[in-house]
Amino acid sequence: MRHPLVAPLIAVASGILVSHAVRFEIWETLLALTLLLVLTLVAARRSRRVAYFTCLLTLVFAGILDDVLHRPGPVPEIDASSQETVLLSGCVVDPTVFFEGRDQFTLKLARNADARVTLAVREGETPPDLRYGQQVEIEAHVRPIRNFHNPGSFDFAGYSARRHIYWNASARRGAPVRVRPGRCGSMFSAIIFSLRSAGLHQIERLYDRDPYATGMMEAILLGQTAKLEKIWTDHFRRTGTFHAIVIAGLHVSVLAGFFLFLLRVCSVPQLPALAATVGATWIYALVSGWNAPVVRASGALTFYFVCRFFYRRGRLMNLVAAVALGYLLADPGALFEAGFQLSFLSVAAIAALAVPILEKTSGLYAQGLRGILEMRRDYQLAPQAAQLRVELRLLAETASCYLPLRSDHLAVALALAGRAILYAYEMAVLSTVIQVGLALPMAIYFHRISLSGFSANILIVPLLALVMPIGFVAMFTGWHLPAVMAEWLLFASKKIAEWHVHFEPEMRVPDPPVWLSLAFVASLLVLAYTMRLPRFWRWLSLATVLALFALIFYHPFAPQIRKGQLEFSALDVGQGDSLFIAFPDGKLMLIDGGGIPVFGRSAKPKLDIGEDVVSPYLWGRSIRKIDVIACTHAHDDHMGGIPALIDNFHPAELWTGANPESEIWSTVQQHSRERRVKIVPMRSGRCLQFGGAAIEVLSPPPDYAPADTPKNNDSLALRITYRKRSFMFTGDMEKPMELRILGDNLPIHADVLKVGHHGSKTSSIDPFLDAVMPSFAVISNGFENSFHHPHAETLERLAAHHAGILRTDIEGLVTLRTDGDRMYLETFRYTSAR
């Protein structure tokens, strides 16, 4: 067998998958393992094939047992609500990460129970310099980490729990951080963090006048991404080259190659040099924050060293399988993380597809270009390689007759040019194989498949790879010349990415259907198998892979909506609004895009609700385009996610209420102009037919003049009617505008009311509810929000009007559908419980 560890890896991974689908107890798994081991020993005497099969089945149950043993225990709890102030006392285990106007660190409260603490810092105030191992006390509000309860949402709570972080703690502005005497933590970790801090300070000193270079160098060299702005990295994301910025296996490979080269230049023997390189990569893994991809790459290099030490051939696929197997046995939950899948799938694609292609093409000629003047090597090479050497030497001799150069110098120059051409070809093959091999996880996790990445990776990856050794030389020596060289390389890679973006289709990729995902995986496995078969089968397999790749990219599948029904879905976006409307004839509308209120703070939130919460839900329903986006008013919790949604779904029109000038409204207008979206101001009295339903604009009135800053009563209010049923959407409209609508005698009865201003007591007054008489009242609000929405008085008024109250903080996604007669209700909580 060429790769004996691949089958055991698949078996163990299958066991982990089965364990997540079907719950096993330890005694059941141990009993099955015992029976299978006995069966394997009996079968080994009669049939090797049967024994091999039972052995693999045993490994499947070993994977199940591994997952059962690593099953998380009960989630730790703090006996306090998010509205109470508690005194947190613990050990700083992840020192302060600085944002503009904000300070964040991780505090260990107990064993395997950490909290992420955020301090609000006044403008001009210096954040406290907290170090690893300090014991601190701070008064803060604490709330458990909670997911957004929409189908397909990222399990951030589970992701954090795997890192033993269970709470978010926020201290009030100006709250003191009391440092207690004594130290905690380990001395080893303290040394590692001090080295990391020293490296960050050195980078900041070298690039003190260039925030872009500072943020990029800290990310590339030490994995510190806190200072990376989204606008800086957007071009790299769109061209599929962002992996070259975030620390991963590529960085370890470059660093190891550079370190090994230096040791070999210093005449250190091969095995000792390799051993020292392995040690250096593990130190780098520690200093860079014990980043999972770096740990995996360091583990792979360690396995390679062990193979070389025992004079074993290091087959790449077998090496990858060994590292993945060890990683899964230590942490089976890693199988479900995108980073783990991308790391191993990329290397597996190289080993299974790229290496056979290169062996059959450039590999032969690359051997022929080495030592071009050594004629004795001609007899030791394959006929194609030997022929290339002879022809190059003949070409050099012929050219020397016309040029004032010696033939041997020309031959060496031709060989170097040939090697450069082969290198470009090999990079093109590797880039293509990785882009195609990772198409499925990239579509599922990031909803991006970069076409320009085929060429962008060829140019950008080598440039950013050079940044690694040059940047480390600058960081260790403080020498400005290598620092300037690294900065120039960053600038060049940025310009290349920006140039490629002009040719990149502005398309995001929805989730592919299950059948297409399975077919694409199967086609890749068949292609890997046929790489050593006759050419006909290789080309047939390749054509199948490319056809399925095209289906994933173009996604010619209809959105998952029910024609003939009017659907209203209130997404769980925290303390904000984002409402999805599907009309009977298939047209789609989005009312607001959610967002995080910033209250004038200069520090912008890292989470983009439009990109990270609303868009994945829509992509999960195979939606690529929205016909209309309606912005009720220019508050961040309603309009903050709109720019990303405009970019991702290219609406034809943007409906607005009365919006005064503000930062977020200016951003929305800019994105609308760039995407050629028509902005349509709406005023009450307007009626239109849209998507097979009737839409009436209830507010703002034609004579309404907004104030200098956005207000709740600027809100665009709509009433949508389909046959006998109607829905009302009021944004954050408050009492004065509700009274104005009542005074205008507009028809406002609705079966479903999206309650105004998240259930605040300033909205949904009794006369307004008397006129609407809703059967269902939907409230979009954040779990245990600081505004205490919905207010108890509002809930009492809704209950007095016999409205069924549906809250996104409790129910998650709320969906109401109607065929014009009957109403159908679904919630995330109910469907998940089923």
C-alpha positions in Angstrom: 0.0 0.0 0.0 1.4 3.4 -1.0 -0.5 5.3 1.7 -1.4 2.9 4.5 -2.6 5.6 7.0 -5.2 7.1 4.7 -7.8 4.4 5.3 -7.4 4.4 9.1 -7.8 8.2 9.0 -11.1 7.9 7.1 -12.3 5.2 9.5 -11.6 7.3 12.6 -13.1 10.5 11.0 -16.2 8.4 10.1 -16.6 7.3 13.6 -16.5 10.9 14.9 -19.2 11.8 12.4 -21.3 8.9 13.4 -20.9 9.8 17.1 -22.3 13.3 16.3 -25.3 11.9 14.5 -26.1 9.1 16.9 -25.5 9.3 20.7 -23.4 6.4 22.1 -22.6 5.5 25.7 -19.2 4.5 26.7 -20.2 0.9 27.6 -21.8 0.4 24.2 -18.7 1.6 22.4 -16.4 -0.6 24.6 -18.5 -3.6 24.0 -18.5 -3.1 20.2 -14.7 -2.6 20.2 -14.2 -5.8 22.2 -16.3 -7.8 19.8 -14.7 -6.3 16.8 -11.2 -7.0 18.1 -12.0 -10.6 18.7 -13.6 -10.9 15.3 -10.4 -9.3 13.7 -8.1 -11.8 15.4 -10.3 -14.7 14.3 -10.5 -13.4 10.7 -6.8 -12.8 10.5 -6.2 -16.6 10.4 -8.6 -17.1 7.5 -8.8 -14.1 5.3 -6.7 -11.0 5.2 -9.4 -9.0 3.4 -12.0 -9.8 6.0 -9.5 -9.0 8.8 -8.7 -5.7 7.1 -12.4 -4.8 6.8 -13.0 -5.6 10.5 -9.9 -3.7 11.5 -11.2 -0.6 9.8 -14.6 -1.1 11.4 -12.8 -1.3 14.8 -11.2 2.0 14.0 -14.6 3.5 13.3 -15.7 2.6 16.8 -12.4 3.8 18.1 -13.3 7.2 16.6 -16.7 7.0 18.3 -15.1 6.2 21.6 -12.6 9.0 21.1 -15.5 11.5 20.6 -17.4 10.1 23.5 -14.4 10.5 25.8 -13.9 14.1 24.7 -17.6 14.9 25.0 -17.9 18.3 26.8 -19.1 18.3 30.4 -21.7 20.7 31.8 -21.3 24.3 30.9 -20.1 26.3 33.9 -22.5 29.0 35.2 -22.3 32.3 37.1 -25.2 32.9 39.4 -26.1 36.4 38.2 -28.1 37.9 35.4 -26.6 40.2 32.7 -28.2 43.2 34.4 -26.3 42.6 37.7 -22.8 43.9 38.4 -20.5 41.2 39.6 -16.9 41.3 40.9 -14.7 39.1 38.7 -11.5 37.9 40.1 -9.0 35.8 38.1 -5.8 35.4 36.2 -5.0 37.3 33.0 -4.2 34.4 30.5 -4.5 36.4 27.2 -3.0 39.9 27.6 -4.7 43.0 26.4 -5.4 43.3 22.7 -5.7 46.9 21.9 -8.5 48.4 19.7 -9.0 52.1 19.3 -10.9 53.3 22.4 -11.3 49.8 23.8 -9.3 47.2 25.7 -9.9 43.5 25.6 -8.4 40.5 27.4 -9.1 37.0 28.6 -9.6 36.3 32.3 -9.4 32.8 33.8 -12.0 32.6 36.5 -11.5 28.9 37.3 -10.0 25.8 35.7 -11.3 25.6 32.1 -13.7 28.6 32.7 -12.6 31.8 31.1 -14.3 35.1 30.3 -13.5 37.6 27.6 -13.5 41.0 29.3 -14.0 44.3 27.4 -13.3 47.7 28.9 -14.7 50.9 27.4 -11.9 53.5 27.5 -12.6 57.2 27.5 -11.2 59.2 24.5 -7.6 60.1 25.2 -7.3 57.7 28.1 -4.6 55.0 28.0 -5.8 51.5 28.5 -4.3 49.5 31.4 -1.3 47.5 30.4 -2.2 44.1 31.6 0.3 41.3 31.4 0.1 37.5 31.4 0.0 36.1 34.9 -1.4 39.1 36.7 -4.2 38.6 39.2 -6.9 41.2 38.7 -10.4 42.2 40.0 -13.0 44.2 38.0 -16.6 45.0 38.3 -18.5 44.0 35.2 -21.8 42.8 33.6 -21.5 39.2 32.6 -23.5 37.3 30.0 -23.1 33.8 28.5 -21.8 33.6 24.9 -24.9 33.1 22.8 -25.3 32.2 19.1 -27.6 33.9 16.7 -30.5 31.5 16.4 -31.0 31.3 12.6 -30.6 28.2 10.5 -27.0 27.7 9.4 -25.6 30.3 11.9 -22.0 29.8 13.0 -21.8 28.0 16.3 -19.7 30.7 18.0 -20.7 29.5 21.5 -19.4 26.0 20.7 -16.3 27.5 19.1 -15.6 29.5 22.2 -16.4 26.7 24.6 -13.7 24.5 22.9 -11.3 27.2 24.0 -12.9 27.3 27.5 -14.4 30.8 27.0 -18.0 30.9 28.2 -18.8 34.5 29.0 -18.5 38.0 27.7 -17.9 40.5 30.4 -18.3 44.3 29.9 -17.1 46.8 32.4 -18.6 50.2 32.7 -16.7 53.1 31.3 -14.0 54.2 33.8 -14.3 51.0 35.9 -11.0 50.4 37.7 -9.0 47.3 37.2 -7.4 46.3 40.5 -4.2 44.3 40.2 -3.7 42.1 43.2 -0.2 41.1 44.5 1.2 37.8 43.4 1.5 35.9 40.1 -0.5 33.2 38.5 -0.2 31.0 35.4 3.0 29.3 34.3 6.5 30.8 34.0 6.9 29.2 30.6 3.8 30.9 29.2 4.9 34.2 30.7 8.2 34.0 28.8 6.4 33.2 25.6 4.0 36.1 26.0 6.9 38.5 26.8 8.7 37.4 23.6 5.5 38.0 21.6 5.0 41.4 23.2 8.6 42.3 22.4 8.1 41.3 18.8 4.9 43.4 18.5 6.7 46.5 20.0 9.6 46.1 17.6 7.2 46.0 14.6 5.4 49.1 15.9 8.7 50.9 16.2 9.9 49.9 12.7 6.6 51.0 11.1 5.4 53.7 13.5 4.2 55.9 10.7 2.5 53.3 8.6 -0.6 51.7 10.2 -1.1 49.4 7.2 2.4 47.9 7.4 2.2 47.6 11.1 -1.1 45.7 11.0 0.0 43.5 8.1 3.4 42.6 9.5 1.9 41.8 13.0 -0.6 39.5 11.3 1.9 37.8 8.9 4.8 37.4 11.4 3.0 36.9 14.8 -0.6 36.1 14.0 -1.8 39.3 15.7 -4.8 40.4 13.6 -6.3 43.1 16.0 -5.0 46.0 13.9 -6.1 44.6 10.6 -8.8 46.7 9.0 -11.4 45.0 6.8 -10.8 47.4 4.0 -7.1 46.4 3.9 -7.8 42.7 3.5 -11.0 42.8 1.3 -9.0 42.6 -1.9 -7.0 39.6 -0.6 -10.3 37.9 0.4 -11.9 38.4 -3.0 -8.8 37.1 -4.9 -8.5 34.0 -2.7 -5.1 35.1 -1.3 -6.1 36.0 2.3 -4.6 32.7 3.5 -1.1 34.2 2.8 -1.8 36.8 5.4 -3.3 34.8 8.2 -0.7 32.5 9.8 -1.0 29.0 8.5 1.1 26.1 7.2 2.5 28.2 4.4 4.2 30.5 6.9 5.7 27.5 8.8 7.0 26.1 5.5 8.7 29.3 4.5 10.2 29.9 7.9 11.4 26.3 8.1 12.9 26.5 4.6 14.7 29.8 5.4 16.0 28.5 8.7 17.2 25.2 7.2 18.9 27.1 4.4 20.8 29.2 6.9 21.9 26.2 8.8 23.1 24.4 5.7 25.0 27.4 4.6 26.7 27.3 7.9 27.8 23.7 7.1 25.4 22.1 9.7 24.8 18.4 8.8 21.4 17.6 7.3 19.8 15.7 10.2 21.0 18.1 13.0 19.9 21.1 10.8 16.5 19.5 10.3 16.2 18.8 14.1 17.0 22.4 14.9 14.5 23.6 12.3 11.8 21.4 13.9 12.5 23.0 17.3 12.4 26.5 15.7 9.0 25.8 14.2 7.6 24.7 17.6 9.0 27.9 19.3 7.3 29.9 16.5 4.0 28.1 17.1 4.2 29.1 20.8 5.2 32.7 20.1 2.5 33.2 17.4 -0.2 32.2 19.8 -0.4 28.4 19.4 -2.3 28.9 16.2 -3.9 25.6 15.2 -2.6 25.6 11.5 0.9 26.4 12.8 0.7 23.5 15.3 -0.5 21.1 12.5 2.3 22.2 10.2 4.9 21.9 12.9 3.6 18.4 13.7 3.9 17.5 10.0 7.5 18.7 9.9 8.2 16.6 13.1 6.8 13.5 11.4 8.9 14.2 8.4 12.0 14.5 10.6 11.2 11.2 12.2 10.8 9.5 8.8 14.2 10.9 7.7 15.9 9.9 10.9 14.8 6.3 10.4 15.6 6.5 6.6 11.9 6.1 5.6 10.5 7.7 2.5 8.2 10.6 3.5 5.2 10.2 1.3 3.1 13.5 1.5 -0.3 11.8 1.7 0.8 9.4 4.3 2.4 12.2 6.3 -0.8 14.3 6.2 -2.9 11.3 7.3 -0.6 10.7 10.2 -0.8 14.3 11.4 -4.6 14.4 10.9 -5.0 11.1 12.8 -3.0 12.3 15.7 -4.8 15.6 15.8 -8.2 13.9 15.8 -7.3 11.5 18.5 -6.3 14.4 20.7 -9.2 16.7 19.7 -12.0 15.0 17.7 -14.0 18.2 17.7 -11.4 19.8 15.3 -13.0 17.7 12.5 -15.9 20.2 12.3 -13.8 23.3 12.2 -13.2 25.1 8.9 -9.5 25.6 9.6 -8.8 21.9 10.1 -10.7 20.9 7.0 -9.0 23.6 4.8 -5.5 22.8 6.1 -5.7 19.1 5.4 -7.8 19.2 2.3 -5.4 21.6 0.6 -2.4 19.4 1.4 -4.4 16.3 0.4 -5.3 18.0 -2.9 -1.6 18.7 -3.6 -0.6 15.1 -2.7 -3.4 13.4 -4.6 -3.7 15.6 -7.7 -0.9 18.1 -8.0 2.0 15.8 -7.3 1.0 13.1 -9.9 0.5 15.9 -12.5 3.9 17.4 -11.8 5.6 14.0 -11.8 4.2 13.3 -15.3 5.0 16.8 -16.7 7.5 19.2 -15.2 9.1 16.7 -12.8 11.0 15.0 -15.6 12.3 18.2 -17.2 13.2 19.7 -13.8 15.7 16.9 -13.3 17.2 17.5 -16.7 17.9 21.2 -15.9 20.1 20.4 -12.9 23.8 20.4 -13.6 23.3 21.2 -17.3 27.1 21.0 -18.0 27.6 17.6 -16.4 27.2 15.3 -19.5 27.7 12.1 -17.4 24.3 12.7 -15.9 22.6 12.4 -19.2 22.7 8.5 -19.1 21.1 8.4 -15.6 18.0 10.4 -16.6 14.8 9.6 -18.4 14.9 9.9 -22.3 12.8 13.2 -22.3 15.1 14.8 -19.7 18.3 13.7 -21.4 17.0 15.0 -24.8 16.2 18.4 -23.2 19.7 18.7 -21.9 21.3 17.9 -25.2 19.1 20.3 -27.1 19.8 23.2 -24.6 23.6 22.6 -24.9 23.3 22.6 -28.7 21.2 25.8 -28.6 23.8 27.4 -26.4 26.7 26.4 -28.7 24.7 27.8 -31.7 23.9 31.1 -29.9 27.6 31.5 -28.9 28.5 31.8 -32.6 26.5 35.0 -32.8 26.8 36.4 -29.3 30.0 37.4 -27.5 29.3 34.9 -24.7 30.7 31.5 -23.9 28.5 28.5 -24.7 28.7 27.1 -21.1 27.5 30.4 -19.7 24.7 30.5 -22.2 23.7 26.9 -21.3 23.6 27.7 -17.6 21.5 30.8 -18.4 19.1 28.8 -20.5 18.8 26.2 -17.7 18.0 28.9 -15.2 15.3 30.4 -17.5 13.9 26.9 -18.0 13.7 26.4 -14.2 11.9 29.7 -13.8 9.4 28.7 -16.4 8.8 25.3 -14.8 8.5 27.1 -11.4 5.7 29.3 -12.8 4.0 26.3 -14.3 4.2 24.3 -11.0 2.8 27.3 -9.1 -0.1 27.5 -11.7 -0.8 23.8 -11.2 -0.7 24.1 -7.4 -2.9 27.1 -7.4 -5.5 25.5 -9.8 -5.6 22.3 -7.8 -6.0 24.1 -4.5 -8.7 26.4 -5.9 -10.7 23.5 -7.3 -10.0 21.1 -4.4 -11.2 23.6 -1.8 -14.1 24.9 -3.8 -16.7 23.1 -1.7 -15.5 24.2 1.8 -14.9 27.7 0.5 -18.5 27.9 -0.8 -19.9 26.4 2.4 -17.9 28.4 5.0 -17.0 31.6 3.2 -19.4 31.7 0.2 -16.5 32.7 -2.0 -14.8 31.0 -4.9 -12.2 33.2 -6.5 -11.6 32.9 -10.2 -8.8 35.4 -10.2 -7.2 33.4 -7.5 -5.8 31.0 -10.1 -3.3 33.7 -11.2 -3.3 35.9 -8.1 -1.9 33.2 -5.9 1.0 32.7 -8.4 2.1 36.3 -7.9 1.0 37.2 -4.4 2.0 34.1 -2.4 5.7 34.3 -3.4 5.8 38.0 -2.5 4.2 37.5 0.9 6.3 34.4 1.5 9.4 36.6 1.1 8.0 39.0 3.7 8.3 36.2 6.3 12.2 35.8 6.3 12.9 39.5 5.5 10.4 40.6 8.2 11.9 38.4 10.8 15.4 39.7 10.0 14.1 43.2 10.5 12.3 42.3 13.7 15.3 40.5 15.3 17.9 43.1 14.2 16.0 46.3 14.1 17.6 47.0 10.8 15.5 49.4 8.6 16.7 48.2 5.2 14.9 44.7 5.5 12.0 46.5 7.1 11.7 48.8 4.0 12.1 45.7 1.7 9.3 43.9 3.5 7.1 47.0 3.3 7.7 47.3 -0.5 6.7 43.6 -0.9 3.5 44.3 1.0 2.8 47.3 -1.2 3.4 45.2 -4.4 1.2 42.4 -3.2 -1.6 44.9 -2.4 -1.4 46.4 -5.8 -1.5 43.0 -7.5 -4.6 42.1 -5.5 -6.3 45.4 -6.3 -5.6 44.8 -10.0 -7.0 41.3 -9.9 -10.2 42.5 -8.2 -11.1 44.4 -11.4 -11.5 41.0 -13.2 -13.1 39.1 -10.3 -16.9 38.6 -10.7 -18.9 40.3 -8.0 -20.6 37.1 -7.0 -21.0 35.3 -3.7 -21.8 31.6 -3.7 -24.8 30.2 -1.8 -24.7 26.9 -0.1 -24.6 24.1 -2.7 -27.3 21.4 -2.5 -26.4 18.2 -0.6 -26.4 16.1 -3.7 -24.0 18.4 -5.5 -21.7 18.5 -2.5 -21.6 14.7 -2.4 -21.1 14.4 -6.2 -18.3 16.9 -6.2 -16.4 15.1 -3.3 -16.9 11.7 -5.1 -15.7 13.2 -8.4 -12.5 14.5 -6.7 -11.8 11.0 -5.2 -12.4 9.4 -8.6 -10.0 11.9 -10.2 -7.3 11.1 -7.6 -7.8 7.4 -8.3 -7.6 7.8 -12.1 -4.4 9.9 -12.0 -2.5 6.7 -12.6 -4.9 5.2 -15.1 -4.9 5.7 -18.9 -5.4 9.2 -20.2 -9.0 8.7 -21.3 -10.2 8.0 -17.7 -8.2 11.0 -16.4 -9.7 13.4 -18.9 -13.2 12.1 -18.2 -12.8 12.4 -14.5 -11.4 15.9 -14.9 -14.3 17.0 -17.1 -16.7 15.8 -14.4 -14.9 17.7 -11.7 -14.9 20.9 -13.7 -18.6 20.6 -14.6 -19.5 20.2 -11.0 -17.2 23.0 -10.0 -19.0 25.2 -12.5 -22.4 24.2 -10.9 -21.1 25.2 -7.4 -19.8 28.5 -8.7 -22.8 29.6 -10.8 -25.4 27.9 -8.6 -28.3 27.7 -11.1 -30.8 26.7 -8.5 -34.0 28.5 -7.5 -34.3 30.1 -4.0 -35.9 28.0 -1.4 -39.2 29.8 -1.1 -42.8 28.7 -1.5 -44.4 30.2 -4.5 -48.0 31.3 -4.0 -47.4 32.3 -0.4 -46.4 35.5 1.3 -43.6 34.9 3.8 -42.3 37.1 6.6 -39.2 36.0 8.6 -37.8 38.0 11.4 -34.1 37.1 11.8 -32.3 36.9 15.1 -29.8 39.7 14.7 -29.5 40.7 18.4 -30.6 44.1 19.3 -31.7 45.2 15.8 -34.0 44.5 12.9 -33.7 42.5 9.8 -36.8 41.2 8.1 -37.0 39.0 5.1 -40.1 39.1 2.9 -40.8 36.5 0.1 -43.7 37.5 -2.2 -46.1 35.1 -3.8 -44.6 35.4 -7.3 -41.0 34.9 -6.1 -39.8 38.5 -5.6 -37.8 39.1 -2.5 -37.5 42.0 -0.1 -35.3 42.7 2.9 -36.4 45.3 5.5 -33.3 46.5 7.4 -30.0 44.7 7.8 -29.4 44.7 11.5 -26.3 46.2 13.0 -24.5 47.0 16.3 -25.2 50.4 17.9 -21.9 52.3 18.4 -23.3 55.4 20.1 -20.7 57.7 18.6 -17.8 55.5 19.6 -14.8 55.7 17.2 -14.2 52.0 17.6 -16.3 50.1 15.1 -17.5 46.6 15.9 -15.6 43.7 14.3 -18.8 41.8 13.7 -20.8 42.9 10.6 -24.4 41.7 11.0 -25.1 42.1 7.3 -22.1 40.0 6.2 -21.8 37.6 9.1 -25.5 36.9 10.2 -28.0 38.0 7.6 -26.1 37.0 4.4 -25.3 33.4 5.5 -29.0 32.9 6.3 -30.0 34.1 2.8 -27.2 32.0 1.1 -28.4 29.0 3.0 -31.7 29.4 1.2 -30.0 29.6 -2.3 -30.6 33.3 -2.6 -28.2 35.3 -4.7 -30.2 38.4 -5.4 -32.7 40.6 -3.5 -35.1 42.7 -5.5 -35.6 45.5 -2.9 -33.9 46.4 0.3 -36.0 48.8 2.5 -34.1 50.9 5.1 -36.5 52.1 7.7 -34.2 54.7 9.3 -30.6 55.6 9.7 -29.8 54.0 13.1 -26.9 51.5 13.3 -29.0 48.6 14.6 -31.2 48.8 11.5 -28.9 50.2 8.7 -25.5 49.0 9.9 -25.7 45.7 7.9 -27.1 47.3 4.7 -23.8 48.1 3.0 -22.7 44.5 3.0 -26.1 43.3 1.9 -26.0 45.7 -1.1 -22.6 44.3 -2.1 -23.7 40.7 -1.6 -27.2 40.7 -3.2 -27.2 43.6 -5.7 -30.8 44.9 -5.2 -32.5 46.8 -8.0 -33.9 49.4 -5.6 -33.3 50.8 -2.1 -36.4 52.2 -0.4 -35.9 54.7 2.3 -37.8 56.8 4.8 -36.7 60.2 5.9 -32.9 60.1 6.5 -30.9 63.1 7.6 -27.2 63.1 6.9 -25.2 60.7 9.0 -22.1 58.5 8.8 -24.0 55.2 8.2 -26.4 56.8 5.7 -23.4 58.2 3.7 -21.9 54.7 3.6 -25.1 53.2 2.4 -25.4 55.9 -0.4 -21.8 55.2 -1.4 -22.4 51.5 -1.8 -25.6 52.1 -3.7 -23.8 54.3 -6.2 -21.0 51.8 -6.6 -23.5 49.0 -7.3 -25.9 51.2 -9.3 -28.8 50.7 -6.9 -31.7 53.1 -7.4 -32.6 55.0 -4.2 -36.4 55.5 -3.9 -37.6 57.8 -1.1 -41.0 56.6 0.2 -43.8 58.7 1.7 -47.2 57.8 3.1 -50.1 57.6 0.7 -48.2 55.7 -1.9 -49.6 52.3 -2.9 -48.1 49.8 -5.3 -48.5 46.3 -6.5 -45.4 44.3 -6.0 -44.7 40.5 -6.2 -48.4 39.6 -6.4 -49.2 41.6 -3.2 -50.3 45.2 -2.4 -47.9 47.5 -0.5 -49.1 50.7 1.3 -46.7 53.2 2.7 -47.9 54.4 6.0 -45.1 56.7 7.2 -43.3 59.1 7.1 -45.9 61.7 5.9 -45.2 63.8 2.8 -44.7 66.9 5.0 -42.4 65.3 7.5 -39.0 67.0 7.9 -36.3 65.0 9.7 -34.1 66.5 12.4 -30.3 67.0 12.1 -29.7 63.6 13.4 -31.6 60.3 12.8 -34.6 59.7 15.0 -37.0 56.8 15.5 -39.9 58.6 13.9 -38.0 58.9 10.6 -39.0 55.2 10.1 -40.4 53.9 6.9 -43.6 52.0 7.8 -45.2 49.5 5.3 -48.4 47.4 5.2 -48.3 44.4 2.9 -51.6 42.7 1.9 -52.1 39.4 0.2 -55.7 38.5 -0.3 -57.3 38.3 3.1 -54.1 38.6 5.2 -51.9 41.6 5.9 -48.6 42.4 7.6 -47.4 45.7 9.1 -43.8 46.7 9.5 -43.2 49.9 11.6 -39.4 50.1 12.1 -38.8 52.1 15.3 -41.9 54.3 14.9 -43.0 55.8 18.2 -46.2 57.3 19.8 -46.3 60.7 17.9 -46.2 59.0 14.5 -48.6 56.3 15.5 -51.1 59.0 16.4 -50.4 60.8 13.1 -51.3 57.6 11.2 -54.5 57.2 13.2 -55.3 60.9 12.5 -54.9 60.3 8.7 -57.5 57.5 8.9 -55.3 55.1 7.0 -56.4 51.4 6.9 -54.0 49.8 9.3 -55.6 46.5 10.4 -53.0 43.7 10.2 -52.9 40.1 11.1 -49.2 40.3 11.9 -47.5 43.4 13.5 -43.8 43.8 13.6 -43.8 45.7 16.9 -42.2 49.1 16.8 -38.9 50.0 18.5 -38.1 46.5 19.7 -41.1 46.5 22.2 -40.2 49.8 23.8 -42.9 51.5 26.0 -42.7 54.5 23.7 -44.4 52.5 20.9 -47.4 50.3 20.4 -49.9 52.6 22.3 -53.4 51.3 23.0 -55.3 53.3 20.4 -52.8 52.1 17.7 -53.2 48.5 18.8 -57.0 48.9 18.9 -56.9 49.9 15.2 -54.3 47.2 14.1 -55.8 44.3 16.2 -52.9 41.9 15.4 -53.2 38.2 15.8 -49.4 37.9 16.0 -46.9 40.5 17.4 -43.3 39.9 16.4 -40.6 41.6 18.5 -37.0 41.7 17.2 -34.7 42.3 20.1 -31.4 41.1 21.7 -31.2 38.6 24.5 -31.0 40.3 27.9 -30.3 43.6 26.1 -29.2 46.7 28.0 -32.3 48.7 26.9 -34.6 46.3 28.8 -36.6 45.7 25.6 -39.3 44.6 25.3 -40.8 46.7 28.1 -43.3 45.0 30.5 -46.0 47.7 29.8 -45.8 46.9 26.1 -46.1 43.2 26.7 -49.1 43.8 28.9 -50.7 46.0 26.2 -50.1 43.3 23.5 -51.5 40.6 25.8 -54.6 42.7 26.5 -55.2 42.8 22.8 -54.9 38.9 22.6 -51.9 39.0 20.3 -49.6 36.0 20.2 -46.2 37.4 21.1 -43.2 36.1 19.3 -39.7 37.3 20.3 -36.5 36.7 18.4 -34.5 36.7 21.7 -36.5 33.7 22.9 -37.8 32.0 19.7 -34.8 32.8 17.4 -35.9 33.1 13.8 -39.6 33.7 13.5 -41.4 32.8 10.2 -45.0 33.5 9.3 -46.5 32.4 6.0 -49.9 32.8 4.4 -51.6 31.6 1.3 -53.9 34.5 1.6 -56.3 32.6 3.8 -54.5 30.4 6.4 -51.5 31.4 8.5 -48.5 29.1 9.1 -46.0 29.7 11.9 -42.5 28.3 12.4 -39.7 29.3 14.8 -36.1 28.3 15.1 -36.7 27.1 18.7 -39.6 24.9 17.7 -38.1 23.4 14.6 -34.8 22.8 16.3 -36.6 21.1 19.2 -38.4 18.8 16.7 
